[in-house]
Amino acid sequence: MRSLLLSYGIVATYLIIGSGLLYLFILAVSYRKMLSMVKSAANSRFRELAGSEYVTPVSILVPSYNEELTIIGSLQSLMTLEFPVYEIVVINDGSTDRTLEVLIETFDLKPGRLSGFRPLVPSREIRCVYRSPLYPGLVVIDKANGGKADALNAGINVCQYPLVATIDADSLLEKDALIRLVKVYMENPEQHIAVGGNVRIANGSSIEDGRVLSVRMSNNWLPAMQYVEYVKAFLGGRIGWSAINGLLIVSGAFGLFRKDMLVMVGGYEEGCPGEDMNIVMKLHKYMLDRGLPYRILFCPDAVCWTQAPDSLRVLGAQRRRWIRGSLWNVSRFRSMLFIPKYKVIGWLALPYTIVYEILNPFVRLSGLAALAGYVLLDMTQLPILLAFLLVNLLIGMAFTCGSLLIEEAASRSSIRTYDVLKMIALSALMALGYDQINALWKLLGLWDYARRNNAWGNMVRRSWSEEAAHSSGAPGSQTQTTEARAV
């Protein structure tokens, strides 16, 4: 037993050192890239570009399932975007609540003809199409439930413009978010085939008429910790991966794609629990198989706001679904591993995902058991154990602080000093319980995958007008709990 624990300790130490060095490398690349992007943005004319007739039109796809509390606020934010020509295509994917009725009542929707439909990618039959005489750029599709991937494919078949933006129905866009994504695309339209936006947590912020008026962290500890997670993942990680063209995911909450490329790869794959990672992997493989130059990029100053789960039950269901999606896609594209033509994807991004994402819960939880074994078998002294834990804690805090520096450079809204200090403190606390719970959820998600359990679990929705009140602890928040669709 002692020799086994000692051998495992050596392996775990190398894994921790390797992950720390890789984290710091990605963070350094992210920070350097962010500085160059800030300089470039200083010379940009977003308002002039927003009114230009030469900007490529965009179709915004909004897949919706049981979103009656959030869909109107999301559409309000989309209807006031600073963008010359765009359409909004809402796909009601067989909702069992009043999502469709709320849309019809609010926008005076009328049944219309399915003009412009072309079966470019596989999707289930559309039952009806609605249009609004008040909002000509709004199209609502009603179809049987087929999952998010099928809903997005239906939107691709109906939409009319060469660029496709995807956004979740419980998210809000800042007014200039879309034009910032399209600007990145227009810098090299032939090679920039997808651009991801920056997703931030809206819980606790002041929200009115689909707009985030002031940014504040939630007083609820669970959304606050997710705020820290998102800052680290999007700003501390995705900028760096984007810089080396190793980005494996464009968040389903907000991303931009060339429509022709989505059609080339056959659209979104039905039955996939992680459709946002899957479509990006399909794009990588398609381009690398043909030796074509391309980039899949991340734009940190194109901001989308989303609601974070504020209960352990709902958050656990989300994280179990995420890890299932990662494992499903890694298994689906395992043939790309360590093949020269797949470059960064095959040699770095996919191996990183396997070792530090999928296997992470095993290492983290077994590492705790090993530490307990060291103590019980008197294989180490307490100061050495505490020093090991302290180094691990400092690595996490360094990554958080570095991400905060990047956020300060990227953000156009001021962040309170109190919130910055709160984020640093939360980063330390996360290593003392939250990370272990997250690892347990991932293990359960891997078990779900082994059992082929693809249910999304129960999701809680709040109207945007009630979200700020709930985050501040005020009574009377309106909530809706629904059984999310299976894929």
C-alpha angles and dihedrals in degrees: 000000000000093000091047092052091046092052091047091049090056092050092046091049091054090048091051092047091047094049092047093052092045091048091052092046092052090044092052091049090048093051094047091047091047092055091052090048091051090053091049093048091051089067096042124107104211096167092052090046091049090060097042121117089213095067112111111250118244135212111211112209117204112186108199134191119169094339101140093131098050108025097084094050090048093050091048089059091047094050092059099049118138095241131118105223126010142131131215116222113190114194112201100203100202097296116194095204129063097284094121094041092051090051092049093049097044099045100028091240120196128195110258144175122286094239120171095021114150124172094233095147131017115277139149123262118287113231099197143346122218129198133186124228087204096051110033092182093061122093123177120196121197116202141154116275111275104149132266095290092054091047091053091048090053088052091051090053092051104037119095108203131087095237123061124200120191123205133171117245091237094056136090128213126214112239095255097036096101096045089051092054092047091049089059090050093048092055087075112359094178096056106025099083099161137016125191125211130221113261117206134181114256098189109122096016124117109258128185131167093349094311131112102227099180131010117233134157116244120258086223107094096218098058088040091058090048088053088059091046093052093048091052095044099044103032102024094041118018097051089057095045090047091052091059093038091246099121110138099183139042105194115250087222091071130357141135126222139176104250093217090057092051088053092046092058093045098257126263118344114243115227094030114129091205106044095162093058092039096057092049092049090050090052092049093049094045093053097040093047088058097039092238122157113245145145132213106198143188122222110201097189095055096090129199121182122214139178116253122211112260099195129068091231095057094039090050091053090051095050093046088053092049095053091047089054092050093049092045092053096042088053091046093052100032090120088073093064115118095347111139096225091059091061116179093005095056098035104038119003099050095041089048091052091050097046102035102029110028099030093036096092091053092050094044098048096038088048090059089050090049092051089052088050092052090055095045093048093044092239096141142025122248095243091055091049092049091047090053092051091046093053090050090050093048092052090056093046092048089054090049093049091048090050090050090055089053091047090052089054094044100041123091091190122074118248118213117246087231091059092048092053089044091054092051091049091047090051089059093045092049090065090057101062114330094072091050092050089049089052090052091052089052091052089051089049091053088050089051088053091051089051091045091238105160099169114134093214128220116325125195120218128191128189111252091239089060099040097082092048092051093047091052091049097252117151127243103051114163113228137178126200116197137174101247120227123275118234 
